[in-house]
Amino acid sequence: MLSGRKRSHPSALMMQTPIVDSKYKLLELRSKQVMTIFQKQSELISNAENLPTGRLKPDTDFSAYNTPLLKEYSVDIQLIWGLAVALFQSNSQSWIRNLVLPGLESQLEINLKQHDDPFVTTFTYLSFGQRDLACQEAKRLEDFQLSMYITHSGLKDVRETVQDHIKTLQTQGKWQNMTPFHKRSWRTISGKLDYSEEDGFTVTERVSWQCCLGMYIWYGNRFGDVPSLQKYNTAIDSSIVNIHHLTTVKNTAAPDVSCLWYQLFQWWLGDKGIAKLDSWPLDLVWLLTVYKPSGEISDLYAMKWIENLEKIDQSESAIYAALFLKRPVEKVNQILRQCEWNNESKLLNEYHIPSKIICFAKALNAHDDWDFDEEYRILLEGGLYKQAKMSLLHFILPRYFDSECYELQLSASDTKLFS
């Protein structure tokens, strides 16, 4: 069978510069890697004379995309990819715990120097999501009930039970004798992380924004429920006019909204409006359009990814990706018409694109090159007789007769000249 024709790559001259060449090769490698994994995790269902229907296989594993090649990219990109994998695995709590863990030792050292409070260590461990360490420390300080609830909070929802117990401690007069960090440890397990008027502090006061976000994820949600950032977003919302709430806002560390992984966290669990998708890795954004269609990402990003594949001479992969668009016909036909692909057998047998669609695209490519004879031949070979007839009547025959008339005119002119 005829294959598509390769056109010269427009960026060939640009690639002479080593820096551009390095970036181009990395982009090419990553794109091939992503599309190879994607094709393994998806399938195309043939659809008679129409384009096939693309769908994901039931055993998809998003972590497959988090490959060693990502280490060649910035830390921001590595982190957003790591979080994306964790979110698909419903493991965001562990992810953010691991993220902040390297800062635990230095923060504990700072807190111990600044505060003469035996429970500062317990609270610091809790603020870094380290329940086991916090449990051991509370037990060492002989608050066995706090130790027990810390452990149970990682196994079931104990927030209301702890809130009731705090009221009992207050009634018994024990609460008033507790140190601030002792109270903050109890408040943390109760899920009440905002400003407490009776205690005169905000539980997350002087906690880094990353740990603060983590505390709302670890302790602010009902155990077993899908994590949500609703309470966290309320805690940092300065538009709510309430003196106690504004105190919470004032004492809660403001997040870095330019942070890519924070944007993804919000997009998935909180406020989609915070996400600046243009700054995210394009391969990730495209994959999210397929793996998480409920995210309602514009098809414009999928189109950008497909065009990116075309630019780096991966036209067949571009066709495969285009088949997963909500409305794939126009884009697939456009790429086919350019004839920059080179494996027609793959398009027919693996992509299940009907032969007449491919044939018509090749004919249009010949037409674009004003090669009407080739267009006519392709249409005949493909059994597209109606289209071949139109090509014959509107392009080949008129050209033939125009040529004949021109020759007759020349002949008549020559006769007059020499008569």
C-alpha positions as CSV (number, residue, x, y, z in Angstrom):
1,M,0.0,0.0,0.0
2,L,1.0,3.6,-0.5
3,S,2.4,5.3,2.6
4,G,2.3,8.9,3.7
5,R,5.1,11.2,2.6
6,K,7.4,12.9,5.2
7,R,7.8,16.6,4.9
8,S,11.0,18.4,6.1
9,H,10.8,19.4,9.7
10,P,10.4,23.1,10.2
11,S,12.7,23.3,13.2
12,A,15.7,21.6,11.6
13,L,17.7,24.8,11.5
14,M,16.8,25.6,15.1
15,M,18.2,22.3,16.2
16,Q,21.7,23.3,15.3
17,T,22.0,25.0,18.7
18,P,23.0,22.5,21.4
19,I,20.6,24.0,24.0
20,V,17.6,23.8,21.7
21,D,18.7,20.3,20.6
22,S,18.8,19.1,24.2
23,K,15.3,20.4,24.9
24,Y,14.0,19.0,21.7
25,K,15.4,15.6,22.4
26,L,14.0,15.6,25.9
27,L,10.6,16.6,24.6
28,E,10.8,13.9,21.9
29,L,11.8,11.2,24.4
30,R,9.1,12.2,26.9
31,S,6.4,12.4,24.2
32,K,7.3,9.0,22.8
33,Q,7.3,7.5,26.3
34,V,3.9,9.0,27.2
35,M,2.3,7.8,24.0
36,T,3.8,4.3,24.3
37,I,2.4,4.0,27.8
38,F,-0.9,5.5,26.8
39,Q,-1.4,3.1,23.9
40,K,-0.7,0.2,26.3
41,Q,-3.4,1.4,28.7
42,S,-6.0,2.2,26.1
43,E,-7.7,0.6,23.1
44,L,-9.5,1.5,19.9
45,I,-12.9,-0.2,19.1
46,S,-13.6,-0.5,15.4
47,N,-16.7,1.3,14.2
48,A,-17.7,0.0,10.7
49,E,-17.1,2.8,8.2
50,N,-16.5,5.5,10.8
51,L,-13.5,6.3,13.0
52,P,-12.9,4.0,15.9
53,T,-13.9,4.8,19.5
54,G,-11.1,5.3,21.9
55,R,-11.3,4.2,25.6
56,L,-9.1,3.4,28.5
57,K,-8.6,-0.2,29.6
58,P,-10.1,-1.2,33.0
59,D,-6.6,-1.9,34.5
60,T,-5.0,1.5,33.9
61,D,-2.1,2.5,36.2
62,F,-1.4,6.2,36.1
63,S,1.9,5.7,38.0
64,A,3.4,4.2,34.9
65,Y,3.8,7.8,33.6
66,N,6.0,8.8,36.5
67,T,9.2,7.5,34.9
68,P,12.8,8.1,35.7
69,L,13.0,10.5,32.7
70,L,11.0,13.1,34.8
71,K,14.2,13.6,36.8
72,E,15.5,15.6,33.9
73,Y,12.8,18.1,34.5
74,S,12.4,20.8,37.3
75,V,11.5,19.9,40.8
76,D,8.1,21.6,40.3
77,I,7.3,19.3,37.4
78,Q,8.4,16.3,39.3
79,L,6.2,17.2,42.3
80,I,3.1,17.9,40.3
81,W,3.5,14.5,38.6
82,G,4.1,12.8,41.9
83,L,1.0,14.3,43.4
84,A,-1.1,13.4,40.3
85,V,-0.1,9.8,40.7
86,A,-0.9,9.9,44.4
87,L,-4.4,11.4,43.7
88,F,-5.2,8.7,41.2
89,Q,-4.2,6.2,43.9
90,S,-6.2,8.0,46.5
91,N,-3.0,8.4,48.5
92,S,-2.7,12.2,48.7
93,Q,-2.5,12.1,52.6
94,S,0.7,10.0,52.4
95,W,2.1,12.1,49.6
96,I,2.0,15.4,51.4
97,R,3.2,13.7,54.6
98,N,6.3,12.5,52.7
99,L,6.7,16.0,51.1
100,V,7.0,17.8,54.4
101,L,8.9,15.1,56.3
102,P,12.4,16.4,55.5
103,G,11.7,19.6,57.4
104,L,10.5,17.9,60.6
105,E,13.8,17.7,62.4
106,S,14.8,21.3,61.9
107,Q,11.3,22.6,62.8
108,L,11.2,20.5,66.0
109,E,14.6,22.0,67.0
110,I,13.3,25.5,66.4
111,N,10.1,24.9,68.3
112,L,11.9,23.4,71.3
113,K,14.1,26.5,71.5
114,Q,11.3,28.9,71.2
115,H,8.7,27.3,73.5
116,D,9.1,26.0,77.1
117,D,6.1,23.6,76.7
118,P,6.5,19.8,77.2
119,F,3.8,19.1,74.5
120,V,5.5,21.2,71.8
121,T,7.0,18.0,70.5
122,T,3.7,16.2,70.4
123,F,2.1,19.0,68.4
124,T,5.1,19.3,66.0
125,Y,4.8,15.7,65.2
126,L,1.1,16.1,64.6
127,S,1.7,19.1,62.3
128,F,3.9,17.0,60.2
129,G,1.4,14.1,60.0
130,Q,3.5,11.8,62.2
131,R,0.8,10.2,64.3
132,D,2.9,7.3,65.5
133,L,5.6,9.7,66.9
134,A,3.0,12.0,68.4
135,C,1.3,9.0,70.0
136,Q,4.6,7.8,71.6
137,E,5.4,11.3,72.9
138,A,1.9,11.8,74.4
139,K,2.3,8.5,76.1
140,R,5.7,9.5,77.4
141,L,4.0,12.6,78.9
142,E,1.4,10.3,80.5
143,D,-1.6,11.7,78.6
144,F,-2.8,8.2,77.7
145,Q,-6.2,9.3,76.4
146,L,-4.6,11.8,73.9
147,S,-2.2,9.0,72.9
148,M,-5.1,6.6,72.3
149,Y,-7.2,9.2,70.3
150,I,-4.1,10.1,68.1
151,T,-3.8,6.4,67.2
152,H,-7.5,5.9,66.6
153,S,-7.7,9.0,64.4
154,G,-5.7,7.2,61.8
155,L,-8.1,4.3,61.9
156,K,-11.6,5.8,62.2
157,D,-13.4,9.1,62.7
158,V,-13.0,10.3,66.3
159,R,-13.5,14.0,65.8
160,E,-16.9,14.3,67.6
161,T,-15.8,11.9,70.3
162,V,-12.7,14.0,71.0
163,Q,-14.7,17.3,70.9
164,D,-17.0,15.8,73.6
165,H,-14.0,14.7,75.6
166,I,-12.6,18.3,75.5
167,K,-15.9,19.5,76.9
168,T,-15.6,17.0,79.7
169,L,-12.1,18.1,80.5
170,Q,-13.3,21.7,80.6
171,T,-16.2,20.8,82.9
172,Q,-13.7,18.9,85.2
173,G,-11.4,22.0,85.3
174,K,-8.5,20.0,83.8
175,W,-8.5,21.9,80.5
176,Q,-7.6,25.2,82.1
177,N,-4.5,23.7,83.6
178,M,-3.2,22.4,80.3
179,T,-0.3,24.1,78.4
180,P,-1.1,25.8,75.0
181,F,0.6,23.0,72.9
182,H,-1.2,20.4,75.0
183,K,-4.5,22.0,74.0
184,R,-3.4,22.5,70.4
185,S,-2.7,18.8,70.2
186,W,-6.2,17.9,71.5
187,R,-7.8,20.5,69.1
188,T,-5.9,19.0,66.2
189,I,-7.3,15.5,66.8
190,S,-10.8,17.0,67.2
191,G,-10.5,18.4,63.7
192,K,-11.0,22.0,64.9
193,L,-8.0,23.8,63.4
194,D,-9.3,27.4,63.3
195,Y,-9.2,30.1,65.9
196,S,-10.5,29.1,69.4
197,E,-11.9,32.1,71.3
198,E,-11.8,30.4,74.7
199,D,-8.2,29.3,74.2
200,G,-7.0,32.5,72.5
201,F,-5.1,30.8,69.7
202,T,-5.4,29.4,66.2
203,V,-4.4,25.8,66.1
204,T,-2.3,26.1,62.9
205,E,-0.6,29.3,64.0
206,R,3.1,29.5,63.0
207,V,2.8,26.3,61.0
208,S,4.2,26.4,57.5
209,W,1.6,26.6,54.7
210,Q,2.5,23.1,53.4
211,C,2.0,21.5,56.9
212,C,-1.1,23.6,57.5
213,L,-2.6,22.2,54.3
214,G,-1.6,18.8,55.4
215,M,-3.3,19.2,58.8
216,Y,-6.6,20.0,57.1
217,I,-6.1,16.9,54.9
218,W,-5.1,14.6,57.8
219,Y,-7.4,15.8,60.5
220,G,-10.1,18.1,59.0
221,N,-12.0,15.4,57.0
222,R,-14.2,12.6,58.1
223,F,-12.2,9.4,58.1
224,G,-12.9,7.3,55.1
225,D,-14.4,10.2,53.1
226,V,-12.7,11.5,49.9
227,P,-10.3,14.3,51.2
228,S,-11.6,17.8,50.6
229,L,-10.0,21.2,50.9
230,Q,-13.3,22.9,51.7
231,K,-12.4,23.7,55.3
232,Y,-8.9,24.7,54.4
233,N,-10.2,27.1,51.7
234,T,-12.6,28.6,54.2
235,A,-9.8,29.1,56.7
236,I,-7.8,31.2,54.2
237,D,-10.9,33.1,52.8
238,S,-10.5,36.7,53.8
239,S,-13.8,37.7,52.2
240,I,-15.8,36.2,55.1
241,V,-16.6,39.1,57.5
242,N,-16.3,37.7,61.0
243,I,-13.8,38.8,63.7
244,H,-13.0,35.2,64.8
245,H,-12.7,34.0,61.2
246,L,-10.5,36.9,60.2
247,T,-8.2,36.0,63.1
248,T,-8.0,32.5,61.7
249,V,-7.1,33.9,58.3
250,K,-4.5,36.2,59.9
251,N,-2.8,33.3,61.8
252,T,-3.0,30.8,58.9
253,A,0.1,30.8,56.6
254,A,-0.9,31.9,53.1
255,P,-0.2,29.3,50.4
256,D,2.1,29.8,47.4
257,V,-0.6,29.9,44.7
258,S,2.1,29.7,42.0
259,C,3.2,26.3,43.2
260,L,2.1,23.7,40.6
261,W,1.4,20.9,43.0
262,Y,-0.7,23.2,45.1
263,Q,-2.7,24.2,42.0
264,L,-3.3,20.5,41.2
265,F,-4.3,19.8,44.8
266,Q,-6.9,22.6,44.6
267,W,-8.1,21.6,41.1
268,W,-8.7,18.0,42.3
269,L,-10.0,18.5,45.8
270,G,-10.9,22.2,46.2
271,D,-11.0,25.3,44.0
272,K,-10.5,24.6,40.3
273,G,-10.2,28.4,39.7
274,I,-6.8,28.5,41.3
275,A,-5.3,26.2,38.7
276,K,-3.3,27.8,35.9
277,L,-3.3,25.0,33.4
278,D,-1.0,26.8,30.9
279,S,1.8,26.5,33.4
280,W,1.4,22.7,33.9
281,P,3.2,20.1,31.9
282,L,1.2,19.7,28.7
283,D,1.5,15.9,28.8
284,L,-0.1,15.8,32.2
285,V,-2.9,18.2,31.3
286,W,-3.7,16.1,28.2
287,L,-3.7,12.8,30.2
288,L,-6.1,14.4,32.7
289,T,-8.6,15.1,29.9
290,V,-8.7,11.4,29.3
291,Y,-8.2,9.8,32.7
292,K,-10.3,12.4,34.6
293,P,-13.0,13.7,32.2
294,S,-15.0,15.0,35.2
295,G,-12.3,17.7,35.5
296,E,-13.9,19.4,32.5
297,I,-10.6,20.5,31.0
298,S,-11.0,22.3,27.6
299,D,-10.2,20.3,24.5
300,L,-7.9,23.1,23.6
301,Y,-5.2,21.5,25.7
302,A,-5.7,18.2,24.0
303,M,-5.3,19.9,20.7
304,K,-2.1,21.5,21.9
305,W,-0.7,18.1,22.8
306,I,-1.7,16.7,19.5
307,E,-0.1,19.6,17.6
308,N,3.0,19.1,19.7
309,L,3.2,15.5,18.5
310,E,2.9,16.6,14.9
311,K,5.7,19.2,15.3
312,I,8.1,16.5,16.5
313,D,7.3,14.1,13.7
314,Q,5.1,11.8,15.7
315,S,2.1,12.0,13.4
316,E,0.8,8.5,14.0
317,S,0.8,9.1,17.7
318,A,-0.9,12.4,17.0
319,I,-3.6,10.5,15.2
320,Y,-4.0,8.1,18.0
321,A,-4.3,10.9,20.6
322,A,-6.8,12.7,18.3
323,L,-9.1,9.7,18.4
324,F,-9.7,10.4,22.1
325,L,-11.0,13.9,21.4
326,K,-14.7,14.4,22.2
327,R,-15.2,15.3,18.5
328,P,-12.2,13.6,16.7
329,V,-13.3,13.6,13.0
330,E,-12.1,17.0,11.9
331,K,-8.6,16.8,13.6
332,V,-8.0,13.2,12.5
333,N,-8.9,14.0,8.9
334,Q,-6.7,17.0,9.0
335,I,-3.6,15.0,10.2
336,L,-4.4,12.2,7.7
337,R,-4.6,14.7,4.9
338,Q,-1.1,16.0,5.6
339,C,0.3,12.5,4.9
340,E,3.2,12.9,7.2
341,W,2.5,9.5,8.7
342,N,4.4,6.5,7.2
343,N,2.7,3.3,8.4
344,E,-0.6,2.8,6.6
345,S,-0.8,-0.8,7.8
346,K,-0.8,0.4,11.5
347,L,-3.6,2.9,10.7
348,L,-5.7,0.2,9.2
349,N,-5.0,-2.8,11.4
350,E,-4.1,-1.3,14.8
351,Y,-6.0,2.0,14.7
352,H,-8.9,0.5,12.9
353,I,-9.3,3.6,10.6
354,P,-11.4,2.6,7.6
355,S,-9.4,2.3,4.3
356,K,-11.8,4.7,2.5
357,I,-11.1,7.4,5.0
358,I,-7.3,7.0,4.6
359,C,-7.7,6.8,0.8
360,F,-9.7,10.0,0.7
361,A,-7.2,11.8,2.9
362,K,-4.3,10.8,0.5
363,A,-6.4,11.9,-2.5
364,L,-6.9,15.3,-0.8
365,N,-3.2,15.6,-0.2
366,A,-2.5,15.0,-3.9
367,H,-5.2,17.6,-4.7
368,D,-3.5,20.1,-2.4
369,D,-0.3,19.5,-4.4
370,W,-2.3,20.1,-7.7
371,D,-1.5,16.6,-8.7
372,F,-4.9,15.8,-10.1
373,D,-3.8,12.7,-12.0
374,E,-2.5,11.2,-8.7
375,E,-5.7,12.2,-6.9
376,Y,-7.8,10.5,-9.6
377,R,-5.7,7.3,-9.4
378,I,-5.9,7.1,-5.6
379,L,-9.6,7.5,-5.7
380,L,-10.1,4.8,-8.3
381,E,-7.8,2.4,-6.3
382,G,-9.7,3.1,-3.2
383,G,-13.1,2.4,-4.8
384,L,-14.2,6.0,-4.3
385,Y,-15.8,6.1,-7.7
386,K,-18.2,9.0,-7.1
387,Q,-15.3,11.2,-5.9
388,A,-13.1,10.0,-8.8
389,K,-15.8,11.0,-11.2
390,M,-16.0,14.5,-9.7
391,S,-12.2,14.8,-9.9
392,L,-12.2,13.7,-13.6
393,L,-15.0,16.1,-14.6
394,H,-13.9,19.1,-12.6
395,F,-10.1,19.0,-12.7
396,I,-8.6,16.5,-15.2
397,L,-10.8,16.9,-18.2
398,P,-11.0,20.7,-18.0
399,R,-7.2,20.8,-17.8
400,Y,-7.0,18.4,-20.8
401,F,-9.4,20.5,-22.9
402,D,-7.7,23.8,-21.9
403,S,-4.4,22.3,-23.1
404,E,-5.9,21.1,-26.4
405,C,-7.5,24.5,-27.0
406,Y,-4.2,26.3,-26.3
407,E,-2.4,24.1,-28.8
408,L,-5.1,24.7,-31.4
409,Q,-4.7,28.4,-30.8
410,L,-1.0,28.2,-31.3
411,S,-1.5,26.1,-34.5
412,A,-3.9,28.7,-35.9
413,S,-1.5,31.5,-35.1
414,D,1.3,29.8,-36.9
415,T,-0.9,29.2,-40.0
416,K,-1.8,32.9,-40.2
417,L,1.8,33.9,-39.7
418,F,3.2,31.9,-42.6
419,S,0.2,32.2,-45.1
